[in-house]
Amino acid sequence: MRKKQFLAVLSAACIALGLTGCGSTSQEATKPVPAQPTDTQPAEPTNDQSPESTDSPAHAKGPFADTTNGIEAIKAAESQNGGKLIELDREDRDQVWEVEVIEGSEKVTYYVSADGSVTEHKRKAADQDDIAKVADAISATEAIQKAFDELGGGFLDECELDENNGIIVYEMDFDDENGSDFAEIEIDSRTGDITKKELD
């Protein structure tokens, strides 16, 4: 009789333990499982990953003004007092062309915005060499247009009337649409001949 009671108690204890074990397994099975990324649900970036910035440097959007606008800037500056271009520089940050012209015995610097408005920046006595350079030079706008046609595109960045190997030339730099160097070209200021052409 005692043996039967003992077996009954032992059986009850085993059943109780078995149910407890099953309950534990059941609870673990119902714990939420983190969702795995799918094709439609991208993984979140880890600490060493970050979403790409939509900001881009200004030069990546291209120069503020095209070559035609540069030619118009020269015309606007030269028309102020009948000057002739000695140097042109595109200032992307300030959105202006810096145009230096020889007006008689003076060198005058003008700022010309993309909309064509002209502001005189400074005026000083011109070097005799600069006066001599512009005396027999073809127009800068003609030289720039010839260079642009030769290159088949590009954005004018700089143009300067300077001496190279004893020849007075228009030295020009052109950029591509990203603001990077595209080409250098030189044109004889008296004959209009292309004396140098380098693609970057």
Phi and psi in degrees as a GROMACS rama.xvg file:
@    title "Ramachandran Plot"
@    xaxis  label "Phi"
@    yaxis  label "Psi"
@TYPE xy
-62.1606  -34.2382  ARG-2
-65.744  -39.7387  LYS-3
-66.5944  -41.559  LYS-4
-62.152  -43.8622  GLN-5
-59.7809  -44.2965  PHE-6
-64.7139  -37.6177  LEU-7
-64.8284  -44.3976  ALA-8
-63.9391  -42.8523  VAL-9
-63.1492  -42.049  LEU-10
-63.1207  -43.7289  SER-11
-61.8997  -40.0051  ALA-12
-65.1329  -40.4877  ALA-13
-65.8479  -40.8651  CYS-14
-63.8828  -43.1682  ILE-15
-60.7886  -43.6643  ALA-16
-64.5048  -40.4503  LEU-17
-62.8673  -42.3241  GLY-18
-65.871  -38.4606  LEU-19
-62.3262  -43.9731  THR-20
-61.6797  -42.8247  GLY-21
-63.5108  -39.4266  CYS-22
-61.4152  -39.9381  GLY-23
-63.8415  -44.6569  SER-24
-64.6952  -38.1917  THR-25
-64.9554  -39.9438  SER-26
-64.4408  -41.4977  GLN-27
-63.6415  -35.6908  GLU-28
-68.6775  -25.7145  ALA-29
-92.6819  -2.04687  THR-30
-64.0328  139.761  LYS-31
-66.1251  139.381  PRO-32
-104.471  129.174  VAL-33
-56.0111  137.517  PRO-34
-69.2395  137.028  ALA-35
-89.5597  145.431  GLN-36
-60.113  141.351  PRO-37
-119.053  -177.666  THR-38
-62.352  -30.3297  ASP-39
-98.2387  -5.21282  THR-40
-125.264  96.1601  GLN-41
-68.4831  149.069  PRO-42
-67.413  144.737  ALA-43
-71.8258  146.915  GLU-44
-65.7142  143.15  PRO-45
-80.5749  -177.181  THR-46
-60.7444  -30.836  ASN-47
-94.1836  7.85617  ASP-48
-119.578  145.268  GLN-49
-145.47  149.807  SER-50
-60.0612  145.39  PRO-51
-64.7332  137.75  GLU-52
-73.4139  142.371  SER-53
-85.7428  -9.23406  THR-54
-73.0824  145.184  ASP-55
-139.414  150.546  SER-56
-60.7705  151.429  PRO-57
-56.1625  -39.3331  ALA-58
-66.7096  -19.0304  HIS-59
-71.5368  -14.7672  ALA-60
-92.6867  3.82222  LYS-61
92.2698  158.187  GLY-62
-61.1543  152.951  PRO-63
-69.8375  -23.0774  PHE-64
-139.2  149.037  ALA-65
-92.5537  -179.675  ASP-66
-62.3616  -38.757  THR-67
-60.4539  -39.253  THR-68
-65.7812  -36.156  ASN-69
-64.3494  -41.3635  GLY-70
-61.9221  -42.1667  ILE-71
-65.2838  -33.9982  GLU-72
-64.6564  -40.2709  ALA-73
-63.8685  -46.3508  ILE-74
-59.2962  -40.9917  LYS-75
-64.5038  -42.2349  ALA-76
-71.1511  -42.8136  ALA-77
-65.284  -29.8112  GLU-78
-76.9345  -10.5328  SER-79
-60.7498  -49.3672  GLN-80
-144.314  29.9162  ASN-81
71.4013  30.6024  GLY-82
-80.9128  173.881  GLY-83
-128.753  137.867  LYS-84
-60.2051  136.304  LEU-85
-115.91  -29.4903  ILE-86
-159.971  143.455  GLU-87
-133.124  137.918  LEU-88
-143.137  129.729  ASP-89
-86.2629  122.948  ARG-90
-105.033  92.3629  GLU-91
-61.0544  -42.2526  ASP-92
-60.8934  -41.8541  ARG-93
-91.7696  -2.12178  ASP-94
57.5608  42.2281  GLN-95
-138.678  160.399  VAL-96
-98.1657  131.788  TRP-97
-95.0483  114.645  GLU-98
-118.122  120.401  VAL-99
-106.38  127.424  GLU-100
-127.44  154.509  VAL-101
-95.8933  120.887  ILE-102
-118.175  96.7726  GLU-103
65.0626  -114.017  GLY-104
-102.886  12.4597  SER-105
-120.593  149.583  GLU-106
-105.483  123.733  LYS-107
-118.734  133.477  VAL-108
-103.694  125.429  THR-109
-115.962  149.053  TYR-110
-106.526  125.879  TYR-111
-120.471  120.998  VAL-112
-81.2133  169.42  SER-113
-62.456  -23.7118  ALA-114
-87.3362  1.66442  ASP-115
94.7155  -2.35957  GLY-116
-72.1676  140.557  SER-117
-116.457  133.278  VAL-118
-128.994  127.685  THR-119
-75.9106  129.979  GLU-120
-100.596  -52.0533  HIS-121
-154.893  162.012  LYS-122
-141.143  134.684  ARG-123
-152.323  169.037  LYS-124
-65.8142  136.388  ALA-125
-86.3426  148.221  ALA-126
-69.3305  146.538  ASP-127
-62.3945  -32.7781  GLN-128
-62.3417  -42.645  ASP-129
-67.1737  -38.0683  ASP-130
-61.9362  -41.7345  ILE-131
-67.6815  -35.6331  ALA-132
-61.722  -41.7436  LYS-133
-81.6658  -15.3032  VAL-134
-56.2855  -48.0605  ALA-135
-110.505  14.4689  ASP-136
-82.1881  142.251  ALA-137
-65.1746  166.712  ILE-138
-65.9384  144.634  SER-139
-63.2578  -36.508  ALA-140
-64.1086  -36.8728  THR-141
-64.8949  -44.095  GLU-142
-64.5677  -42.601  ALA-143
-64.923  -42.349  ILE-144
-62.6352  -39.0898  GLN-145
-65.0297  -42.1679  LYS-146
-64.1724  -43.6215  ALA-147
-61.2655  -43.9832  PHE-148
-63.7247  -39.6009  ASP-149
-64.2325  -40.9648  GLU-150
-79.2286  -23.0942  LEU-151
75.2662  19.7547  GLY-152
148.687  -164.335  GLY-153
101.328  167.519  GLY-154
-116.288  119.894  PHE-155
-61.6717  130.15  LEU-156
-113.119  -44.873  ASP-157
-145.064  151.613  GLU-158
-148.856  129.412  CYS-159
-140.254  138.072  GLU-160
-88.3777  114.472  LEU-161
-147.007  169.085  ASP-162
-98.7565  134.809  GLU-163
-139.797  114.442  ASN-164
55.1645  41.7602  ASN-165
81.0822  0.972479  GLY-166
-113.412  133.845  ILE-167
-82.1706  119.774  ILE-168
-129.164  156.192  VAL-169
-88.7208  114.838  TYR-170
-95.6564  126.509  GLU-171
-129.763  141.185  MET-172
-116.614  135.923  ASP-173
-121.114  144.361  PHE-174
-107.011  164.178  ASP-175
-90.5966  -173.563  ASP-176
-67.8155  -14.9497  GLU-177
-95.2574  1.11813  ASN-178
86.2319  8.49044  GLY-179
-92.1498  158.489  SER-180
-57.623  134.272  ASP-181
-116.624  -48.1398  PHE-182
-162.021  155.352  ALA-183
-121.707  138.968  GLU-184
-146.27  144.124  ILE-185
-124.813  141.206  GLU-186
-130.754  129.697  ILE-187
-58.4506  124.209  ASP-188
-73.0893  -12.1463  SER-189
-102.561  -40.6444  ARG-190
-97.168  -22.5568  THR-191
81.988  5.84235  GLY-192
-75.9457  145.228  ASP-193
-79.2696  120.838  ILE-194
-105.618  -12.3566  THR-195
-158.183  141.542  LYS-196
-150.342  118.168  LYS-197
-131.653  126.79  GLU-198
-95.9244  133.846  LEU-199
